[in-house]
Amino acid sequence: MKYLLTAMSLSKKYVQTQGFFSRRKTTINALDNVSLNIRKGITLAVVGESGSGKSTLARSIIRLVEIDNGEIAFDGNDFLSLNSSALKNSRKNIQMIFQDPYASLNPRMKIQSIMEEPLLIHKVGTKQLRQKKIEAMIKRVGLDFYDLDKYPHQFSGGQRQRIGIARALILEPKLVICDEPVSALDVSVQAQIVQLLKSLQKEFGLTYLFITHDLRIVRHIADEVVVMRQGKIVETGKTDIIFQNPKTTYTKKLLASIPGIKKTT
């Protein structure tokens, strides 16, 4: 079985200071010995309530957060040992779609520049080739050429997320980390974005790490599920098996909270 990414025994602690007069320090285990494997071409969903550690996990994998202990291998290489130059090259193959489609786009830049920026950073192609890629990708996510001359504030939330997706895919990455990519959108728009992500995955052979608290979304997009609670993985499995026969009380409670889902005992 070929894994695109393997994470072993990841740990990350934060020290939080509380109190005004009596300063008290509390240690938070954001990641507590977390291990997972992501097979090529699938969608692995990481689910859990706020504070479960799922977003810390996503940011640790792309090294936006440096872990305290553990190992990460990406495409057969030790990802944590890379120097800054090698890390920059590897990050071309791991891109991220963020939760807030407005905050993740520079409001002072036109969409043309937003789309071209990663291509320039990684020195991809000639100007003509870059333009061809930009126009093809913006069209592929459901927008048009004339949209490239607009600013982010001129688009709806769903359209901005389409731009975020286009920017993430413009470098043709192997792994896309989707960090709550639809949670800020209306329900009707969520369905459109999920369908777009599934279509793009099939077309480009993408692998997704999908971070979410919403199990309704998981049911429609994920092949496999990792359930997290308080920095630990409490359950893993194929999506249909998790939904039909959850093993832990915590997973059962998460499933029971979904409207229309038959309660599990």
N, C-alpha and C positions, 0 to 999 in steps of 0.2 A: 504494500500500500504506500503510495507516494504522498508525503506530506509537504505542503508548501511552507508551512510555518510550524515550528514546535517550540513551545514554551514550557520550561521545567522549573518547578519550585520557586516561582516568583514571589518575592516578599517586598513590601513597601510600608514603612511606618511614618506617620506624621505625629509631631508633638504639638499639642494644642494648649495654649495658656488661657486659663479662665480666671475670673474674679478680678475685682478692681483693687481692693486693699490687700487681700490675701491671694497672691498669685499662685495658682495651682496648675501644674502641668499634667496633661492627660495624653497618653500614647494611644493613637488610633491605628489599628492594623488595616490599612486600606487594601492590601493584598497579603494573604496569609497562606503561603505555600501553595500557590495556584499553578496548575499545570494543564495544558490543553494542546491539541493537535488540530491543524486545519488542513484538510485534504484539498488538492487542486480542483478547481471548478465547482465547489459547493458553496453554500451559504451556511455559516455557523453563527447562530444567534446566541448572544450572551444576555440573559435577562435577570432582572432583580429589581428590588425597590431602590429608591434614592438612598445613597450611602452604602450600597452593597459592594462597591468597588469596581463595577463594570467599566466606568469611564476611565478610572485610573489604569485598569488593565489595557484598554485601548491605547491610551497615551504612552504607556510603558512599552508596548510592542513597537511603536514607531519612534521611541526614544525622545518623546517630548517630556516625559517624566523618567528620570533615572532610577532604576530599582536598587534596593539595598542588597538583595541576594537573588540568585537564580541564573538561568541560561535561556537564551533565545537563539534559535537557528532559523534563518530564512533562506529558502531555496538552496539548502545544503551548506550554508555558510554561517559561521559564528557572528551574529549580528552585533553583539555587545562589544566585541573586540575591535570593531572597525574604527579607524581614525576619522577625523573630520572630513577628509577628502573622499574616502571610501564610503563613509556614511551618506554623504551627499549623493553619490552615484547610486547607492542602494535605495535611497528614498524615492528615486525616480520610479521604482517598481512597487512602492507602497504609498498609496495616496489616501487622503482622508476627506470624507464628506461630513460637514459639521452640522450641529443641531440648528443653529440660528442662521438661516440663509441670508440675513441682512448683515449681521455683525461679521460674518466671514468674508464679505466682499468689501473691498476698499471703496467707500462712497465717492472718493475723488477721482476714481479711474473709470473710464468707459469700459464696456464689456470687451471690446477689442483688446485693450491693454491687459485686462484681467486674464483673458484667455491666453494671451501671448507671453505673459510674465514667466510661467513655469518653463515654457519652451526656450526662452532666452536664458534663464538661470542654468538650464542643463545643455545649452548650446546645441539645440536641435535644428538641423537643416538651414536652408537659405530662407530669406524673407518670403520668397514666393511659395516655398514648401510649407512654411509656417502658416501662411495665409490660407492655403488650401486645406490644411488640417483644421484650422479654426472654423472655417466656413462649413466644412463637412460635419464637424462635431456639434456646432450650434444648431444646425439643421436636424441632426440626429436626435437631439433632445427636445425637439418640438418648437424651436424658435426659428427666426428668420435672419437673413443676412443684415437687413437694416437695423436689427436689434443690437448689432455690434457697436453702433454709434451712440447708444444710449447709456445712461448711468443707472446703477442699481435701484435708486429710489423710484425709477419710472416703471418698475415691474411689481407684480403681485408677489406674495410669499412663495407660491408654488412655482412661479416663473424664476424667481431668484434661486430656488433650490435646483431647478433645472440647469441654471448657469453654474452653480456649484458642482453639480454632477459633471457637466461638460468640462469644467476646469480640471477636475480630478482625473478624468479619463483621457485628457489631451496627451498625456505622456505615455499612454498605453501601459498602465501598471499591471502587475500580476496579482496584487492584493489591494482591495479597496476596503478601508475601515469606515463603516457607516456609523457615526456616533449620534444616535437618536435623530436620524435624518428627516423624520416626518412628524415628530412630536409637536412642533410649533405650527403645524398646518391644520387646516380644516379637514374633517373626516373625508369629505368627497375628494379633496385634493390629495390626501394621503394615499388613497387607492390608486390614483393616477401615477403618483411618484413610485409607489411599490411596483406597479405594472411596468413602468419605464425601466426601473432597476433590473427587473427580471428579464426584460427583453434585451437590455444591453449586456447582461451577463451571458445570455445564450449566444448573442452575436459575436462578442469579443472573447469568450472563454474566461470570464472574470471569476475570481474567488472573492467572496465577501465575508468580512467579520462584521456582523450586524449587532450593534449595541442598542438595547431598548428595554423599557419597562413594560411595554404593551404586548401582551401575549396574543392579542388579536392579530397584530401585524406578523408576529412570528409564525403563526399558523399558515400564512399565505406566502411567506418568502423563504423560510429556513428549511434546510435539509436536516440539520442537527442542532441541538439546543444544549447550552450550558446554563445552569441555574446557579446564581450567586447569592450569598447572604453574608453580610458582615465580613467581607473580604475573603470568604471561603467559597469553594465550589461544593454545592450540596447534592447536585444531581446532573448527570449528562445522559444523552441518548438521542436516538432518531426522533424527529419532531412528532411523527404520528404515534410513536410509542409513549413519549412523554405525555401527550394529550390523552391517550386512551388509558394508560396505566402508570400514573406517577407514583414514585416510590416514597418520597418524603412528605411529611406533613406540610412543610413550607410550600412545596410545589403544588400540592393539593389546594392550599389556601389561595395561591396566586391564580390557579385555574378557576377556582370557585368565584373569584371576584369579577370574572369576565361575564358581562350580560349575555344571556342566551346559552351559556355553556352548562351542560348537565353537571350537577354537583357530584364530586368524587368522594367516596367514603373509604 
